Amino acid sequence: MRTVHRLSLGLLALVLAACGAVPGLGPSPTPPPPTPTPVPPTATSPPPAAIVNGEPILLSDYQAEVARFEAAQTARGTDLATLGDYKAQVLDSMVNLRLLAQGAQQAGVQVSDSDVQAKINQLANDLGGNESIGAWMAANNYDVTGFERDLRQELLAAQMVETITAKVPDSMDQVHARHILVATRDQAEQLRQQIANGANFADLAVENSLDLSTRPAGGDLGWFPEGYLTTPELEQAAFSLQPGDVSQVIETKLGFDILEVLDRGSHPLSPDAKRHLQAAAVHDWLASQRQTAQIDLLVNP
């Protein structure tokens, strides 16, 4: 059995946000609120909003989480009407959190009372002391027991995220390439012909590319692994070419591209690429869990 001692809820938030599991989640001066406090048991079981592998997510918890999300977005000046089906996304994120916590428990992870208390002490320190965290909990409708229970679940989920993301290596096979993005196929074909006739690729990128982020550096995309670029057609071409090769014209959702592979081999991941692959790893793990999990959604957000 493993016991959690030092966990990073920041990593959990980062990865879930990258997965799109928590709408609107981002850095804030106060710690992100945990999942809502379960309602104390009564003579009759309170109605659930969802059941995940036999464990209920209470309707009251879901409604409270939606209310907190709405309040946070309103405070940021966000028009809720622009967020689409955010209520369904909130419930989806609650299901994901429960799946992660369940995965940690199945792997033998335990969160002790001292782990929970240590995290509460850290949050209190971040907020300015015990009085401040007490005021924050009261303002957000938390009692001590419920807050500790929810924090325990988040610590379990964070450990599962760390277990999944630890499998992403520091180095892996990557391509170093540069490209020129233009609006029409004709222009792309003309530029490719100029390159074939000896024109300098980087100079043509500076003069013609519509990609403002790479144009100043001659279209340099840097080193990237598979699964990193937002244009899969470009990435597929990059990994099909050899160093020194120039691609045919590639049509993507952004326009028409010409790609030159500069180098390929094992190379350290950039911080951004590693975060991207970590988020993808958690996304894939959750997708796999959802294929076998028993998830009953009992509300229509």
Backbone as CSV, one residue per row, in Angstrom:
resi,resn,N_x,N_y,N_z,CA_x,CA_y,CA_z,C_x,C_y,C_z
1,MET,0.842,-1.198,0.000,0.000,0.000,0.000,0.874,1.244,0.000
2,ARG,0.526,2.248,-0.787,1.301,3.480,-0.829,0.538,4.589,-0.135
3,THR,1.289,5.443,0.543,0.689,6.588,1.221,1.159,7.866,0.572
4,VAL,0.232,8.785,0.341,0.559,10.061,-0.275,1.159,10.977,0.777
5,HIS,2.269,11.617,0.447,2.871,12.575,1.370,2.902,13.977,0.777
6,ARG,3.456,14.118,-0.438,3.519,15.451,-1.049,2.908,15.354,-2.441
7,LEU,1.799,16.016,-2.648,1.102,15.967,-3.920,0.941,17.361,-4.484
8,SER,0.781,17.432,-5.786,0.631,18.731,-6.437,-0.750,18.865,-7.044
9,LEU,-1.635,19.601,-6.355,-2.949,19.873,-6.946,-2.811,20.775,-8.155
10,GLY,-1.727,21.567,-8.208,-1.505,22.410,-9.375,-1.344,21.583,-10.633
11,LEU,-0.636,20.449,-10.526,-0.487,19.567,-11.675,-1.822,19.007,-12.104
12,LEU,-2.655,18.603,-11.137,-3.990,18.101,-11.459,-4.780,19.160,-12.211
13,ALA,-4.777,20.399,-11.720,-5.523,21.469,-12.375,-4.994,21.725,-13.767
14,LEU,-3.656,21.748,-13.910,-3.050,22.012,-15.211,-3.451,20.965,-16.224
15,VAL,-3.340,19.695,-15.831,-3.616,18.626,-16.774,-5.087,18.549,-17.122
16,LEU,-5.978,18.688,-16.121,-7.404,18.644,-16.414,-7.812,19.820,-17.286
17,ALA,-7.218,20.976,-17.055,-7.541,22.128,-17.888,-7.096,21.888,-19.318
18,ALA,-5.936,21.322,-19.504,-5.443,21.028,-20.835,-6.302,19.998,-21.533
19,CYS,-6.896,19.107,-20.761,-7.793,18.102,-21.317,-9.158,18.680,-21.632
20,GLY,-9.425,19.867,-21.159,-10.748,20.437,-21.339,-11.748,19.896,-20.366
21,ALA,-11.259,19.279,-19.284,-12.192,18.659,-18.355,-12.766,19.646,-17.362
22,VAL,-12.054,20.743,-17.131,-12.559,21.739,-16.200,-12.678,23.061,-16.932
23,PRO,-13.869,23.456,-17.375,-13.995,24.673,-18.157,-13.597,25.900,-17.378
24,GLY,-12.768,26.735,-18.003,-12.423,28.010,-17.406,-11.439,27.937,-16.278
25,LEU,-10.848,26.755,-16.006,-9.920,26.640,-14.897,-8.613,27.304,-15.255
26,GLY,-8.046,28.079,-14.342,-6.780,28.734,-14.606,-6.215,29.285,-13.332
27,PRO,-5.008,29.895,-13.414,-4.384,30.411,-12.203,-5.252,31.458,-11.531
28,SER,-5.232,31.481,-10.207,-6.006,32.454,-9.458,-5.274,32.739,-8.163
29,PRO,-5.538,33.878,-7.534,-4.827,34.210,-6.305,-5.228,33.356,-5.117
30,THR,-6.335,32.633,-5.235,-6.744,31.727,-4.163,-6.799,30.326,-4.728
31,PRO,-6.656,29.312,-3.869,-6.658,27.935,-4.372,-8.002,27.590,-4.983
32,PRO,-7.995,26.761,-6.064,-9.257,26.390,-6.692,-10.121,25.609,-5.726
33,PRO,-11.435,25.889,-5.697,-12.299,25.180,-4.753,-12.358,23.703,-5.076
34,PRO,-12.405,22.853,-4.063,-12.535,21.420,-4.315,-13.946,21.090,-4.741
35,THR,-14.163,19.833,-5.034,-15.510,19.415,-5.375,-16.419,19.632,-4.176
36,PRO,-17.709,19.833,-4.406,-18.607,20.273,-3.342,-18.713,19.285,-2.189
37,THR,-19.135,19.819,-1.032,-19.291,19.018,0.173,-20.523,18.135,0.066
38,PRO,-20.360,16.815,0.256,-21.540,15.947,0.215,-22.531,16.306,1.323
39,VAL,-23.814,16.140,1.023,-24.859,16.402,2.007,-24.842,15.298,3.061
40,PRO,-24.936,15.645,4.338,-24.957,14.607,5.390,-26.079,13.619,5.139
41,PRO,-25.843,12.350,5.449,-26.871,11.327,5.191,-28.130,11.583,5.999
42,THR,-29.240,11.276,5.396,-30.539,11.404,6.058,-31.240,10.055,6.011
43,ALA,-32.460,10.045,6.493,-33.203,8.785,6.535,-33.406,8.233,5.136
44,THR,-33.570,9.105,4.165,-33.684,8.670,2.778,-32.468,9.173,2.018
45,SER,-31.973,8.359,1.100,-30.779,8.729,0.356,-31.044,9.955,-0.510
46,PRO,-30.149,10.943,-0.472,-30.330,12.117,-1.310,-30.158,11.740,-2.779
47,PRO,-30.859,12.429,-3.679,-30.802,12.048,-5.098,-29.435,12.331,-5.706
48,PRO,-28.949,11.432,-6.547,-27.672,11.654,-7.207,-27.851,12.330,-8.567
49,ALA,-26.797,13.023,-9.005,-26.752,13.559,-10.369,-26.100,12.557,-11.305
50,ALA,-25.224,11.726,-10.733,-24.548,10.687,-11.506,-24.076,9.614,-10.545
51,ILE,-23.861,8.420,-11.078,-23.299,7.320,-10.299,-22.112,6.783,-11.073
52,VAL,-20.945,6.756,-10.430,-19.706,6.340,-11.086,-19.207,5.080,-10.400
53,ASN,-19.297,3.970,-11.102,-18.888,2.674,-10.544,-19.509,2.445,-9.163
54,GLY,-20.779,2.772,-9.060,-21.515,2.540,-7.825,-21.420,3.650,-6.803
55,GLU,-20.583,4.653,-7.031,-20.438,5.764,-6.089,-21.229,6.972,-6.604
56,PRO,-22.133,7.530,-5.790,-22.958,8.635,-6.266,-22.228,9.970,-6.241
57,ILE,-22.526,10.793,-7.216,-22.229,12.225,-7.174,-23.568,12.894,-6.904
58,LEU,-23.724,13.457,-5.732,-25.033,13.956,-5.316,-25.501,15.122,-6.177
59,LEU,-26.812,15.173,-6.393,-27.399,16.265,-7.150,-27.093,17.606,-6.485
60,SER,-27.148,17.642,-5.157,-26.861,18.891,-4.453,-25.414,19.309,-4.645
61,ASP,-24.498,18.336,-4.710,-23.089,18.645,-4.963,-22.910,19.228,-6.354
62,TYR,-23.556,18.587,-7.328,-23.470,19.067,-8.704,-24.033,20.479,-8.825
63,GLN,-25.178,20.718,-8.223,-25.785,22.051,-8.294,-24.900,23.100,-7.631
64,ALA,-24.282,22.731,-6.504,-23.383,23.662,-5.817,-22.153,23.959,-6.666
65,GLU,-21.637,22.924,-7.343,-20.452,23.123,-8.186,-20.783,24.033,-9.367
66,VAL,-21.956,23.834,-9.953,-22.383,24.715,-11.041,-22.488,26.151,-10.548
67,ALA,-23.079,26.326,-9.365,-23.229,27.675,-8.808,-21.869,28.325,-8.574
68,ARG,-20.918,27.554,-8.057,-19.574,28.105,-7.820,-18.898,28.473,-9.136
69,PHE,-19.061,27.611,-10.112,-18.476,27.897,-11.424,-19.071,29.169,-12.015
70,GLU,-20.378,29.288,-11.944,-21.038,30.481,-12.478,-20.577,31.738,-11.752
71,ALA,-20.453,31.643,-10.441,-20.007,32.803,-9.666,-18.590,33.196,-10.040
72,ALA,-17.728,32.202,-10.224,-16.338,32.492,-10.582,-16.248,33.137,-11.962
73,GLN,-17.024,32.619,-12.925,-16.988,33.177,-14.268,-17.562,34.596,-14.296
74,THR,-18.627,34.815,-13.554,-19.223,36.141,-13.486,-18.253,37.136,-12.875
75,ALA,-17.522,36.701,-11.840,-16.540,37.577,-11.203,-15.421,37.955,-12.166
76,ARG,-15.131,37.075,-13.116,-14.092,37.362,-14.115,-14.622,38.194,-15.278
77,GLY,-15.913,38.476,-15.259,-16.502,39.261,-16.334,-16.902,38.437,-17.541
78,THR,-16.986,37.121,-17.385,-17.342,36.234,-18.494,-18.848,36.122,-18.621
79,ASP,-19.350,36.278,-19.825,-20.771,36.092,-20.096,-21.042,34.598,-20.181
80,LEU,-21.861,34.076,-19.269,-22.127,32.641,-19.237,-22.708,32.135,-20.551
81,ALA,-23.394,32.992,-21.272,-24.007,32.579,-22.539,-22.963,32.214,-23.584
82,THR,-21.725,32.659,-23.380,-20.665,32.374,-24.356,-19.952,31.057,-24.067
83,LEU,-20.315,30.381,-22.988,-19.565,29.198,-22.551,-20.144,27.883,-23.049
84,GLY,-21.206,27.946,-23.813,-21.782,26.711,-24.323,-22.420,25.883,-23.216
85,ASP,-22.345,24.559,-23.366,-22.993,23.646,-22.421,-22.083,23.436,-21.211
86,TYR,-21.843,24.504,-20.458,-20.882,24.429,-19.359,-21.371,23.549,-18.212
87,LYS,-22.684,23.445,-18.021,-23.187,22.606,-16.936,-22.828,21.136,-17.169
88,ALA,-22.927,20.703,-18.416,-22.529,19.327,-18.736,-21.028,19.147,-18.537
89,GLN,-20.258,20.174,-18.854,-18.804,20.084,-18.663,-18.447,20.021,-17.180
90,VAL,-19.190,20.758,-16.357,-18.944,20.703,-14.917,-19.198,19.285,-14.404
91,LEU,-20.318,18.689,-14.797,-20.612,17.325,-14.362,-19.567,16.355,-14.901
92,ASP,-19.132,16.571,-16.131,-18.120,15.709,-16.733,-16.816,15.775,-15.941
93,SER,-16.446,16.975,-15.494,-15.210,17.122,-14.723,-15.338,16.442,-13.370
94,MET,-16.540,16.458,-12.787,-16.762,15.767,-11.514,-16.644,14.252,-11.699
95,VAL,-17.133,13.754,-12.811,-16.989,12.322,-13.109,-15.512,11.976,-13.285
96,ASN,-14.774,12.814,-14.021,-13.347,12.561,-14.228,-12.582,12.544,-12.912
97,LEU,-12.910,13.481,-12.030,-12.244,13.531,-10.733,-12.518,12.259,-9.940
98,ARG,-13.748,11.795,-9.981,-14.092,10.567,-9.262,-13.357,9.358,-9.852
99,LEU,-13.265,9.290,-11.179,-12.544,8.185,-11.817,-11.069,8.185,-11.432
100,LEU,-10.458,9.370,-11.384,-9.050,9.465,-11.002,-8.848,9.022,-9.556
101,ALA,-9.732,9.464,-8.666,-9.618,9.072,-7.267,-9.811,7.566,-7.111
102,GLN,-10.771,7.004,-7.835,-10.984,5.571,-7.775,-9.775,4.814,-8.306
103,GLY,-9.160,5.340,-9.374,-7.972,4.699,-9.921,-6.831,4.678,-8.926
104,ALA,-6.662,5.766,-8.185,-5.610,5.823,-7.177,-5.865,4.796,-6.074
105,GLN,-7.107,4.695,-5.635,-7.443,3.732,-4.583,-7.208,2.300,-5.055
106,GLN,-7.554,2.015,-6.300,-7.337,0.680,-6.842,-5.851,0.354,-6.943
107,ALA,-5.018,1.409,-7.109,-3.566,1.218,-7.179,-2.936,1.125,-5.790
108,GLY,-3.748,1.230,-4.740,-3.237,1.092,-3.388,-2.819,2.386,-2.727
109,VAL,-3.160,3.518,-3.332,-2.812,4.805,-2.739,-3.723,5.081,-1.549
110,GLN,-3.143,5.594,-0.483,-3.910,6.001,0.680,-3.587,7.450,1.016
111,VAL,-4.601,8.203,1.380,-4.418,9.567,1.858,-4.727,9.563,3.344
112,SER,-3.733,9.881,4.143,-3.911,9.845,5.596,-4.504,11.154,6.098
113,ASP,-4.967,11.128,7.348,-5.483,12.345,7.966,-4.399,13.423,8.032
114,SER,-3.158,13.003,8.250,-2.068,13.984,8.318,-1.800,14.609,6.956
115,ASP,-1.989,13.832,5.867,-1.846,14.395,4.516,-2.880,15.498,4.297
116,VAL,-4.122,15.201,4.680,-5.193,16.173,4.506,-4.927,17.418,5.339
117,GLN,-4.519,17.221,6.600,-4.266,18.359,7.475,-3.107,19.202,6.955
118,ALA,-2.087,18.545,6.404,-0.949,19.289,5.855,-1.390,20.167,4.690
119,LYS,-2.292,19.648,3.862,-2.775,20.439,2.729,-3.641,21.592,3.206
120,ILE,-4.458,21.349,4.224,-5.276,22.431,4.784,-4.383,23.525,5.357
121,ASN,-3.324,23.114,6.058,-2.389,24.099,6.607,-1.739,24.926,5.496
122,GLN,-1.398,24.259,4.404,-0.792,24.971,3.271,-1.776,25.969,2.665
123,LEU,-3.022,25.532,2.484,-4.039,26.422,1.928,-4.300,27.603,2.861
124,ALA,-4.332,27.331,4.160,-4.535,28.411,5.129,-3.403,29.423,5.050
125,ASN,-2.180,28.925,4.917,-1.028,29.818,4.799,-1.115,30.655,3.532
126,ASP,-1.526,30.018,2.421,-1.656,30.742,1.150,-2.716,31.840,1.230
127,LEU,-3.774,31.579,2.009,-4.872,32.537,2.119,-4.645,33.591,3.205
128,GLY,-3.627,33.370,4.046,-3.325,34.374,5.055,-3.669,33.970,6.471
129,GLY,-3.868,32.664,6.711,-4.106,32.216,8.071,-5.415,31.470,8.236
130,ASN,-5.591,30.890,9.422,-6.773,30.077,9.686,-8.070,30.878,9.601
131,GLU,-8.044,32.131,10.055,-9.251,32.947,9.972,-9.660,33.170,8.518
132,SER,-8.655,33.357,7.659,-8.949,33.608,6.242,-9.542,32.378,5.572
133,ILE,-8.969,31.206,5.850,-9.527,30.011,5.213,-10.902,29.698,5.791
134,GLY,-11.108,30.012,7.070,-12.438,29.827,7.649,-13.469,30.703,6.970
135,ALA,-13.094,31.956,6.702,-14.001,32.878,6.010,-14.266,32.404,4.590
136,TRP,-13.208,31.904,3.937,-13.366,31.408,2.559,-14.317,30.216,2.524
137,MET,-14.151,29.286,3.468,-15.020,28.113,3.513,-16.469,28.523,3.776
138,ALA,-16.679,29.475,4.698,-18.038,29.916,4.995,-18.672,30.583,3.787
139,ALA,-17.889,31.402,3.090,-18.404,32.104,1.911,-18.767,31.143,0.788
140,ASN,-18.097,29.969,0.791,-18.347,29.004,-0.279,-19.154,27.793,0.198
141,ASN,-19.776,27.946,1.357,-20.702,26.911,1.840,-20.040,25.589,2.170
142,TYR,-18.884,25.624,2.764,-18.201,24.406,3.180,-18.180,24.314,4.704
143,ASP,-18.346,23.090,5.210,-18.037,22.853,6.613,-16.730,22.064,6.672
144,VAL,-16.157,21.955,7.859,-14.834,21.346,7.988,-14.842,19.889,7.520
145,THR,-15.859,19.135,7.938,-15.909,17.720,7.592,-16.018,17.517,6.085
146,GLY,-16.916,18.258,5.471,-17.093,18.123,4.023,-15.876,18.590,3.255
147,PHE,-15.261,19.682,3.717,-14.078,20.203,3.056,-12.945,19.178,3.099
148,GLU,-12.743,18.544,4.257,-11.697,17.534,4.381,-11.982,16.333,3.484
149,ARG,-13.234,15.935,3.402,-13.596,14.789,2.568,-13.326,15.084,1.094
150,ASP,-13.693,16.282,0.650,-13.477,16.643,-0.746,-11.995,16.803,-1.068
151,LEU,-11.262,17.373,-0.103,-9.834,17.540,-0.304,-9.143,16.181,-0.401
152,ARG,-9.604,15.221,0.371,-9.042,13.860,0.311,-9.214,13.281,-1.098
153,GLN,-10.400,13.484,-1.681,-10.627,12.977,-3.036,-9.696,13.665,-4.037
154,GLU,-9.504,14.975,-3.889,-8.629,15.685,-4.813,-7.177,15.247,-4.668
155,LEU,-6.762,14.945,-3.458,-5.407,14.447,-3.256,-5.220,13.083,-3.910
156,LEU,-6.222,12.236,-3.810,-6.159,10.943,-4.493,-6.077,11.132,-6.002
157,ALA,-6.924,12.008,-6.519,-6.925,12.251,-7.961,-5.591,12.820,-8.420
158,ALA,-5.015,13.728,-7.628,-3.727,14.316,-7.983,-2.640,13.250,-8.040
159,GLN,-2.693,12.297,-7.119,-1.699,11.222,-7.131,-1.855,10.366,-8.376
160,MET,-3.094,10.132,-8.801,-3.311,9.342,-10.009,-2.778,10.085,-11.222
161,VAL,-2.984,11.382,-11.260,-2.444,12.186,-12.359,-0.926,12.096,-12.384
162,GLU,-0.299,12.195,-11.218,1.161,12.113,-11.165,1.657,10.740,-11.613
163,THR,0.918,9.699,-11.255,1.302,8.344,-11.687,1.236,8.220,-13.201
164,ILE,0.179,8.781,-13.788,0.015,8.697,-15.240,1.076,9.527,-15.953
165,THR,1.261,10.759,-15.503,2.173,11.665,-16.214,3.633,11.306,-16.002
166,ALA,3.943,10.553,-14.946,5.328,10.146,-14.716,5.836,9.225,-15.820
167,LYS,4.922,8.633,-16.573,5.313,7.725,-17.651,5.759,8.473,-18.907
168,VAL,5.518,9.787,-18.967,5.988,10.573,-20.114,7.482,10.813,-19.930
169,PRO,8.325,10.375,-20.868,9.777,10.503,-20.689,10.251,11.940,-20.865
170,ASP,11.474,12.194,-20.423,12.072,13.521,-20.587,12.569,13.741,-22.012
171,SER,12.943,12.658,-22.687,13.430,12.724,-24.069,12.706,11.688,-24.899
172,MET,12.533,11.963,-26.182,11.916,11.002,-27.083,12.205,11.396,-28.532
173,ASP,11.822,10.537,-29.463,12.040,10.799,-30.879,11.283,12.058,-31.291
174,GLN,11.998,12.994,-31.902,11.390,14.249,-32.311,11.936,14.688,-33.668
175,VAL,11.238,15.636,-34.252,11.647,16.235,-35.525,11.900,17.717,-35.316
176,HIS,12.937,18.229,-35.958,13.183,19.662,-36.013,12.878,20.105,-37.436
177,ALA,11.911,21.002,-37.569,11.453,21.383,-38.905,11.124,22.867,-38.957
178,ARG,10.957,23.351,-40.163,10.479,24.715,-40.386,9.451,24.676,-41.504
179,HIS,8.626,25.723,-41.572,7.560,25.695,-42.578,7.251,27.095,-43.075
180,ILE,6.518,27.113,-44.177,6.000,28.354,-44.748,4.504,28.152,-44.947
181,LEU,3.700,28.997,-44.348,2.247,28.924,-44.452,1.751,30.075,-45.323
182,VAL,0.972,29.748,-46.368,0.397,30.775,-47.242,-1.085,30.472,-47.460
183,ALA,-1.769,31.393,-48.128,-3.228,31.294,-48.239,-3.698,30.458,-49.413
184,THR,-2.890,30.330,-50.466,-3.353,29.636,-51.668,-2.377,28.544,-52.091
185,ARG,-2.911,27.547,-52.768,-2.066,26.464,-53.268,-1.103,26.983,-54.331
186,ASP,-1.586,27.884,-55.196,-0.717,28.409,-56.256,0.529,29.072,-55.682
187,GLN,0.345,29.906,-54.656,1.504,30.558,-54.053,2.438,29.535,-53.421
188,ALA,1.863,28.531,-52.764,2.691,27.495,-52.144,3.499,26.735,-53.196
189,GLU,2.861,26.414,-54.333,3.575,25.704,-55.397,4.701,26.567,-55.966
190,GLN,4.446,27.860,-56.103,5.482,28.755,-56.617,6.674,28.829,-55.661
191,LEU,6.387,28.923,-54.365,7.467,28.983,-53.386,8.247,27.675,-53.353
192,ARG,7.558,26.572,-53.469,8.251,25.285,-53.462,9.173,25.169,-54.667
193,GLN,8.731,25.681,-55.798,9.575,25.652,-56.996,10.818,26.525,-56.805
194,GLN,10.633,27.679,-56.143,11.789,28.540,-55.861,12.795,27.836,-54.963
195,ILE,12.289,27.090,-53.985,13.179,26.339,-53.092,13.917,25.265,-53.875
196,ALA,13.195,24.569,-54.758,13.824,23.536,-55.582,14.906,24.127,-56.480
197,ASN,14.748,25.409,-56.853,15.727,26.087,-57.714,16.862,26.714,-56.920
198,GLY,16.851,26.519,-55.576,17.968,26.988,-54.777,17.692,28.166,-53.872
199,ALA,16.462,28.668,-53.840,16.144,29.793,-52.955,16.252,29.362,-51.496
200,ASN,16.588,30.309,-50.630,16.753,30.020,-49.219,15.382,29.894,-48.540
201,PHE,15.137,28.741,-47.897,13.843,28.450,-47.289,13.506,29.472,-46.207
202,ALA,14.472,29.761,-45.344,14.223,30.677,-44.226,13.893,32.080,-44.724
203,ASP,14.597,32.530,-45.759,14.317,33.865,-46.299,12.904,33.948,-46.861
204,LEU,12.488,32.888,-47.569,11.132,32.876,-48.130,10.082,32.847,-47.017
205,ALA,10.386,32.160,-45.918,9.449,32.134,-44.796,9.290,33.521,-44.193
206,VAL,10.390,34.227,-44.005,10.336,35.579,-43.441,9.532,36.506,-44.353
207,GLU,9.657,36.329,-45.639,8.995,37.213,-46.599,7.533,36.859,-46.831
208,ASN,7.163,35.571,-46.646,5.841,35.145,-47.114,4.942,34.455,-46.084
209,SER,5.497,33.872,-45.047,4.687,33.017,-44.178,3.639,33.812,-43.411
210,LEU,2.458,33.228,-43.288,1.368,33.826,-42.517,1.420,33.443,-41.044
211,ASP,2.335,32.542,-40.693,2.472,32.134,-39.288,3.346,33.163,-38.576
212,LEU,2.697,34.084,-37.872,3.427,35.187,-37.247,4.330,34.723,-36.113
213,SER,4.033,33.566,-35.529,4.844,33.095,-34.401,6.179,32.511,-34.845
214,THR,6.232,31.970,-36.070,7.479,31.358,-36.544,8.158,32.153,-37.647
215,ARG,7.457,33.076,-38.269,8.021,33.821,-39.407,9.325,34.545,-39.076
216,PRO,9.434,35.243,-37.926,10.692,35.955,-37.657,11.911,35.042,-37.605
217,ALA,11.704,33.763,-37.253,12.814,32.814,-37.167,12.916,31.947,-38.410
218,GLY,12.405,32.450,-39.515,12.504,31.702,-40.760,11.608,30.489,-40.812
219,GLY,10.487,30.547,-40.089,9.534,29.437,-40.104,9.895,28.295,-39.185
220,ASP,10.878,28.496,-38.301,11.376,27.415,-37.449,10.316,26.976,-36.431
221,LEU,9.934,25.711,-36.486,8.975,25.125,-35.553,9.658,24.536,-34.326
222,GLY,10.976,24.497,-34.325,11.709,23.878,-33.232,11.575,22.367,-33.269
223,TRP,11.961,21.732,-32.166,11.830,20.283,-32.027,10.438,19.955,-31.482
224,PHE,9.808,18.923,-32.017,8.491,18.532,-31.519,8.286,17.023,-31.677
225,PRO,7.576,16.412,-30.728,7.263,14.983,-30.804,5.948,14.756,-31.534
226,GLU,5.673,13.514,-31.842,4.372,13.171,-32.413,3.276,13.477,-31.403
227,GLY,2.175,14.030,-31.896,1.054,14.361,-31.033,1.111,15.756,-30.472
228,TYR,2.038,16.595,-30.945,2.205,17.927,-30.372,1.634,19.037,-31.253
229,LEU,1.872,18.983,-32.559,1.392,20.058,-33.427,-0.132,20.058,-33.492
230,THR,-0.702,21.249,-33.675,-2.160,21.371,-33.774,-2.662,21.073,-35.182
231,THR,-1.748,20.938,-36.132,-2.123,20.570,-37.497,-1.576,19.179,-37.786
232,PRO,-2.422,18.152,-37.659,-1.931,16.773,-37.818,-1.349,16.483,-39.188
233,GLU,-1.866,17.152,-40.231,-1.327,16.907,-41.576,0.137,17.321,-41.656
234,LEU,0.452,18.437,-41.016,1.832,18.930,-41.018,2.728,17.982,-40.223
235,GLU,2.236,17.533,-39.093,3.016,16.624,-38.257,3.244,15.291,-38.956
236,GLN,2.227,14.784,-39.618,2.368,13.515,-40.328,3.429,13.625,-41.410
237,ALA,3.423,14.738,-42.135,4.433,14.943,-43.169,5.826,15.032,-42.560
238,ALA,5.946,15.726,-41.428,7.253,15.906,-40.785,7.873,14.565,-40.417
239,PHE,7.063,13.640,-39.897,7.602,12.356,-39.457,7.721,11.348,-40.594
240,SER,7.276,11.727,-41.788,7.435,10.839,-42.944,8.635,11.222,-43.798
241,LEU,9.261,12.380,-43.500,10.388,12.877,-44.298,11.710,12.637,-43.583
242,GLN,12.787,12.725,-44.346,14.139,12.616,-43.818,14.751,14.013,-43.711
243,PRO,15.751,14.184,-42.838,16.419,15.491,-42.756,16.905,15.971,-44.121
244,GLY,16.591,17.212,-44.414,16.937,17.792,-45.702,15.826,17.741,-46.719
245,ASP,14.799,16.923,-46.468,13.681,16.812,-47.405,12.739,18.003,-47.277
246,VAL,12.155,18.396,-48.409,11.108,19.416,-48.450,9.826,18.737,-48.905
247,SER,8.741,18.996,-48.216,7.478,18.323,-48.505,6.838,18.847,-49.778
248,GLN,5.857,18.101,-50.261,4.930,18.630,-51.236,4.058,19.666,-50.535
249,VAL,3.235,20.366,-51.278,2.311,21.324,-50.658,1.304,20.557,-49.802
250,ILE,1.130,21.010,-48.573,0.246,20.340,-47.616,-0.925,21.268,-47.308
251,GLU,-2.136,20.780,-47.540,-3.323,21.568,-47.209,-3.752,21.247,-45.789
252,THR,-3.939,22.296,-44.976,-4.419,22.139,-43.608,-5.586,23.104,-43.387
253,LYS,-6.150,23.071,-42.182,-7.246,23.979,-41.860,-6.786,25.433,-41.838
254,LEU,-5.472,25.661,-41.774,-4.931,27.020,-41.706,-4.569,27.591,-43.063
255,GLY,-4.431,26.721,-44.064,-4.023,27.195,-45.391,-3.205,26.141,-46.101
256,PHE,-2.105,26.585,-46.737,-1.254,25.676,-47.507,0.177,25.820,-47.015
257,ASP,0.801,24.675,-46.757,2.100,24.644,-46.101,3.152,23.979,-46.962
258,ILE,4.382,24.444,-46.757,5.562,23.739,-47.235,6.428,23.491,-46.011
259,LEU,6.924,22.285,-45.886,7.672,21.903,-44.692,9.057,21.401,-45.093
260,GLU,10.066,21.806,-44.324,11.420,21.267,-44.499,11.866,20.647,-43.175
261,VAL,12.300,19.389,-43.228,12.820,18.714,-42.045,14.309,19.023,-41.927
262,LEU,14.701,19.557,-40.779,16.096,19.919,-40.551,16.867,18.797,-39.858
263,ASP,16.222,18.103,-38.925,16.897,17.053,-38.174,15.846,16.163,-37.527
264,ARG,16.287,14.981,-37.102,15.389,14.065,-36.403,16.202,13.161,-35.490
265,GLY,15.661,12.844,-34.334,16.332,11.956,-33.404,15.805,12.136,-32.004
266,SER,16.394,11.407,-31.054,16.003,11.547,-29.660,16.461,12.906,-29.157
267,HIS,15.541,13.638,-28.525,15.849,15.012,-28.099,15.016,15.317,-26.859
268,PRO,15.553,16.104,-25.905,14.773,16.450,-24.713,13.485,17.189,-25.076
269,LEU,12.414,16.855,-24.384,11.146,17.541,-24.607,11.211,18.959,-24.042
270,SER,10.636,19.899,-24.766,10.490,21.237,-24.211,9.460,21.187,-23.089
271,PRO,9.500,22.140,-22.144,8.498,22.141,-21.072,7.072,22.137,-21.605
272,ASP,6.809,22.914,-22.664,5.459,22.963,-23.204,5.061,21.636,-23.840
273,ALA,5.988,21.012,-24.578,5.690,19.720,-25.199,5.433,18.658,-24.143
274,LYS,6.207,18.701,-23.051,6.004,17.698,-22.002,4.651,17.886,-21.341
275,ARG,4.271,19.148,-21.062,2.948,19.393,-20.490,1.851,18.902,-21.426
276,HIS,2.038,19.137,-22.710,1.037,18.707,-23.697,0.898,17.186,-23.693
277,LEU,2.018,16.478,-23.680,1.966,15.018,-23.688,1.428,14.473,-22.367
278,GLN,1.709,15.158,-21.263,1.149,14.743,-19.981,-0.374,14.874,-19.993
279,ALA,-0.849,15.993,-20.519,-2.300,16.186,-20.612,-2.928,15.130,-21.507
280,ALA,-2.257,14.818,-22.614,-2.770,13.791,-23.521,-2.794,12.432,-22.845
281,ALA,-1.797,12.141,-22.008,-1.746,10.859,-21.309,-2.919,10.720,-20.340
282,VAL,-3.237,11.802,-19.613,-4.375,11.762,-18.696,-5.678,11.636,-19.483
283,HIS,-5.776,12.375,-20.573,-6.967,12.299,-21.428,-7.176,10.871,-21.913
284,ASP,-6.102,10.218,-22.380,-6.213,8.853,-22.884,-6.583,7.882,-21.762
285,TRP,-6.011,8.107,-20.559,-6.336,7.233,-19.426,-7.814,7.346,-19.081
286,LEU,-8.317,8.566,-19.033,-9.736,8.757,-18.719,-10.628,8.153,-19.797
287,ALA,-10.225,8.320,-21.059,-11.019,7.738,-22.139,-11.080,6.218,-22.013
288,SER,-9.948,5.612,-21.640,-9.916,4.164,-21.452,-10.792,3.743,-20.280
289,GLN,-10.731,4.499,-19.184,-11.556,4.184,-18.020,-13.038,4.285,-18.347
290,ARG,-13.392,5.271,-19.122,-14.803,5.482,-19.459,-15.357,4.350,-20.323
291,GLN,-14.496,3.632,-21.024,-14.969,2.524,-21.843,-15.434,1.345,-20.998
292,THR,-14.864,1.221,-19.801,-15.203,0.069,-18.949,-15.973,0.469,-17.687
293,ALA,-15.949,1.741,-17.345,-16.620,2.185,-16.105,-18.140,2.156,-16.292
294,GLN,-18.832,1.983,-15.170,-20.283,2.093,-15.158,-20.634,3.522,-14.735
295,ILE,-21.025,4.339,-15.687,-21.322,5.742,-15.420,-22.778,6.007,-15.803
296,ASP,-23.568,6.354,-14.835,-24.982,6.684,-15.073,-25.186,8.166,-14.806
297,LEU,-25.518,8.932,-15.844,-25.819,10.340,-15.719,-27.328,10.488,-15.545
298,LEU,-27.725,11.063,-14.431,-29.133,11.068,-14.049,-29.792,12.432,-14.155
299,VAL,-29.040,13.429,-14.653,-29.594,14.756,-14.859,-29.339,15.160,-16.308
300,ASN,-30.137,16.068,-16.778,-29.947,16.615,-18.112,-29.522,18.068,-17.940
301,PRO,-28.193,18.319,-17.908,-27.721,19.688,-17.589,-28.292,20.727,-18.525
